[in-house]
């Protein structure tokens, strides 16, 4: 078998492995229903697009869509950052094809490249294709041209590939050369700042897939392909991987750390364990970035829409307070990936107590980062008068959203949220209050008194619901086991 055939076979086997793994976790039907749900939502949005386009120009819709897809690609592309731990932490003690170089005559670069291609294909089929498929189904009702839908598939595919390959590239650079990584991130921030302060260029012009959507010039296809292949080549050839079991020596910190968490009463030992895991796994910064990064991107995107494209809406501090609650879910998901907790089944620890520990650790991280973010944003947007109510909205939505997530998914957030039944329940309890707060944020400046009263009432209701859900965690999860 030649090298290409062998690589393609590995990719095919990894796709089968991914399907079986996810189907085993959430069920075959639920696994298949997730892309169907995306297709349905895309169909509904497509049918409603005529009304949407009356207030939002098509060019802005394209920009928003590509920005979301680009960020989506960036979010799923951080393979190299966790390359040293991926084989051990992805699903615990179960050996996967990613570990085959230990016992088979195949290089890790070959297997990891196959893994990268597999994940790219998987996320494309699981999300991007259903998204465009839903729009394609609306053609008889909307009059969209087939050529336009296919062209959109091409452009957002390129946006996704640019995002995932660039994230893979950056994470690989970070693992090996942190100084170079810092210089590259600084250069990107400088470009963003230059666009913000000088107004001399549009930052979106630096993304070839967006320019392809705007101009239709095929040169941007070539530029996109070159960037994707270039980022991927550098990442695969520089990635640092240590597969198999790795042991490191650390000083004894458990007792001293538990003393620092004595204020958590009976959870000090478990809090100390999770905090040590967070630090030793070098996951603290990725966790904080997963929280602040999307919010910072939204702030930049909304500034761009309002300043450069003169989009008629202003997104104030109350709006971002509501969004902070929504993005808190990703942080809770990260905290559930710190270790493989099946060994806890032999200790006098319940799943419910571990969930409450995660919530306490999340409260510490979210409280600090959300406060700092909103204070900084209030200064940048000259909205210090909204800081108080913005913080109330942020705290209430954050704790309600994450406690709801913990109640529904326990310690398996990253698997159970792919179950459409769980996702539907999550959406049913989380989306309505966030929509209400978003609408009230738009009305706040024109009717401050009434908006303030209603916002405070919703926030109080969310706090009360949070307490009820928190108390229900023990009943919901105490008899569950830590192992899948």
C-alpha positions, -999 to 999 in steps of 0.1 A, spaced: 0 0 0 15 34 -10 17 63 14 -14 81 1 -36 50 2 -24 43 37 -31 78 49 -66 78 33 -73 45 50 -63 59 84 -86 89 78 -115 66 70 -109 44 101 -106 75 123 -140 88 109 -155 54 118 -139 56 152 -153 92 158 -188 81 148 -187 51 170 -173 70 199 -199 98 198 -227 74 191 -217 53 221 -217 84 243 -250 99 233 -268 73 212 -269 66 175 -301 85 169 -291 115 189 -257 116 171 -274 117 137 -301 142 149 -276 170 156 -268 179 120 -305 175 112 -312 201 138 -287 225 122 -302 218 88 -337 226 102 -325 258 119 -307 269 87 -339 262 67 -360 284 91 -335 312 89 -334 310 51 -372 312 49 -372 342 72 -344 359 53 -366 382 32 -378 399 64 -342 400 78 -328 416 46 -352 445 48 -332 458 78 -297 443 72 -279 445 39 -268 412 24 -231 423 25 -234 426 63 -251 393 66 -222 377 46 -197 394 69 -214 382 101 -217 346 87 -181 344 76 -169 359 109 -188 333 129 -175 304 107 -140 318 110 -142 319 148 -157 284 147 -127 271 128 -104 288 152 -122 272 181 -119 236 168 -84 240 155 -63 241 187 -50 205 183 -13 212 189 -18 231 221 -29 199 238 -9 175 216 11 162 245 -20 152 264 -45 145 237 -40 107 235 -43 104 273 -71 129 280 -94 127 250 -114 97 264 -93 85 293 -78 50 293 -93 39 260 -66 36 233 -74 53 200 -59 52 166 -40 84 175 -18 62 196 -10 35 170 26 48 164 35 32 197 30 -3 183 28 0 145 55 11 119 39 45 111 51 79 121 32 101 145 32 129 119 14 107 95 -12 97 120 -16 132 134 -21 146 99 -48 120 93 -63 130 126 -63 167 115 -79 158 82 -104 136 100 -115 164 123 -117 188 94 -140 164 75 -160 156 106 -168 192 115 -175 200 79 -201 172 76 -215 177 110 -221 215 108 -210 234 76 -227 210 51 -261 209 70 -259 247 74 -257 252 36 -281 223 30 -308 241 50 -304 271 28 -305 250 -3 -338 235 7 -353 270 8 -346 276 -29 -383 268 -40 -396 293 -13 -370 321 -14 -358 321 -50 -322 318 -40 -301 307 -70 -283 274 -69 -251 290 -80 -253 315 -52 -258 287 -26 -229 267 -40 -207 298 -41 -216 304 -4 -206 268 4 -172 274 -12 -166 307 6 -176 296 41 -157 263 36 -126 284 29 -133 306 59 -136 274 81 -104 259 67 -85 292 72 -97 293 108 -89 257 117 -55 257 99 -45 290 114 -55 279 149 -36 246 144 -6 266 132 -6 291 161 -11 264 187 19 244 172 40 275 173 30 282 209 40 247 221 76 250 206 84 288 204 64 309 229 83 340 220 75 337 183 39 330 193 38 362 214 53 382 185 27 369 160 -2 375 184 11 410 190 13 416 152 -23 405 148 -34 428 176 -15 456 160 -33 451 128 -67 451 146 -57 483 165 -46 499 132 -79 492 117 -97 505 148 -78 537 153 -67 548 118 -97 537 97 -72 533 68 -81 498 60 -108 471 66 -94 442 86 -118 419 67 -97 426 36 -70 405 51 -93 374 51 -93 361 14 -125 340 18 -144 372 28 -129 391 -2 -139 362 -25 -175 365 -13 -174 403 -19 -156 404 -52 -159 369 -68 -123 372 -79 -108 336 -83 -74 349 -71 -87 347 -36 -94 310 -40 -57 305 -47 -47 327 -18 -70 308 5 -57 274 -6 -21 286 -2 -27 298 33 -45 267 44 -18 244 30 10 266 43 -5 268 79 -12 230 79 23 221 66 41 241 92 19 229 120 22 192 111 60 195 108 65 214 140 40 199 163 53 185 196 38 153 207 45 130 236 22 100 234 19 73 259 21 77 297 41 107 309 52 111 345 64 143 360 75 152 395 59 180 414 63 193 449 36 184 475 10 211 472 -22 194 481 -23 203 518 -12 239 514 -36 245 484 -65 229 504 -59 254 532 -61 283 507 -96 270 497 -108 265 533 -134 292 527 -153 267 505 -161 247 537 -163 209 529 -151 213 493 -116 225 500 -99 192 492 -117 188 459 -112 224 450 -75 220 456 -74 190 434 -91 208 405 -70 239 409 -38 219 409 -50 200 378 -58 234 361 -23 248 368 -3 216 361 -21 209 329 -14 244 317 -50 249 310 -57 281 329 -49 305 300 -69 285 274 -99 284 298 -97 322 303 -92 327 266 -123 305 258 -143 329 280 -129 363 271 -119 356 235 -154 352 220 -166 383 239 -136 404 227 -143 392 191 -180 402 195 -170 436 208 -147 441 179 -173 428 154 -200 450 167 -177 480 167 -169 473 131 -206 470 122 -215 502 140 -185 523 130 -174 511 96 -206 498 82 -229 522 101 -250 493 114 -281 510 131 -279 491 165 -257 498 195 -247 469 217 -243 482 252 -229 468 284 -262 451 293 -261 431 261 -225 420 268 -235 411 303 -261 386 289 -236 372 264 -211 366 292 -235 342 307 -239 323 275 -201 319 269 -197 306 304 -209 272 292 -176 267 273 -156 274 305 -175 248 324 -169 224 296 -132 230 298 -132 223 335 -147 189 328 -117 180 306 -90 185 333 -88 148 340 -104 114 335 -125 111 367 -133 74 365 -108 67 393 -130 87 417 -155 58 416 -133 40 442 -133 70 466 -161 82 489 -169 110 465 -202 115 446 -207 128 411 -229 156 426 -202 168 449 -177 169 420 -202 189 399 -206 214 428 -168 216 430 -166 225 393 -193 252 398 -173 267 427 -141 268 406 -160 283 377 -175 310 400 -140 320 410 -127 322 374 -159 338 359 -163 363 387 -129 378 381 -127 376 343 -163 389 337 -158 418 361 -125 429 345 -140 426 310 -171 446 318 -151 473 336 -128 477 306 -156 476 281 -176 503 301 -146 526 299 -140 520 262 -177 525 254 -182 554 279 -209 535 297 -198 536 333 -233 545 343 -244 511 331 -217 492 349 -238 483 380 -267 468 361 -244 453 336 -226 434 363 -259 422 378 -270 409 344 -236 392 339 -236 375 373 -272 363 372 -271 350 336 -237 334 341 -246 314 372 -280 305 359 -267 293 325 -238 273 339 -258 258 367 -285 248 342 -257 232 321 -243 214 351 -278 201 361 -285 189 325 -250 175 316 -232 168 348 -195 162 341 -201 152 305 -209 186 290 -189 182 259 -207 150 250 -243 155 262 -247 189 245 -245 169 212 -277 150 223 -306 170 207 -328 161 236 -304 176 261 -297 205 238 -334 212 234 -339 214 272 -308 236 275 -321 260 248 -356 260 264 -343 271 298 -315 294 286 -324 311 254 -357 328 264 -342 349 293 -312 358 272 -335 370 243 -356 390 268 -324 407 282 -311 413 247 -343 431 237 -343 451 269 -307 461 263 -318 477 230 -347 496 248 -326 507 278 -315 541 266 -350 551 254 -369 538 284 -344 535 312 -367 532 342 -390 505 330 -361 486 314 -342 487 346 -371 474 367 -378 445 342 -341 436 339 -337 435 377 -369 413 380 -355 389 354 -321 388 371 -338 381 405 -358 352 388 -326 338 373 -309 338 408 -339 320 423 -339 295 395 -302 290 400 -307 281 436 -334 256 428 -312 240 401 -282 239 423 -302 221 450 -315 196 425 -280 186 414 -277 160 442 -310 144 433 -301 144 396 -266 131 398 -257 115 431 -264 79 419 -244 83 387 -209 69 383 -178 88 371 -171 64 343 -189 65 309 
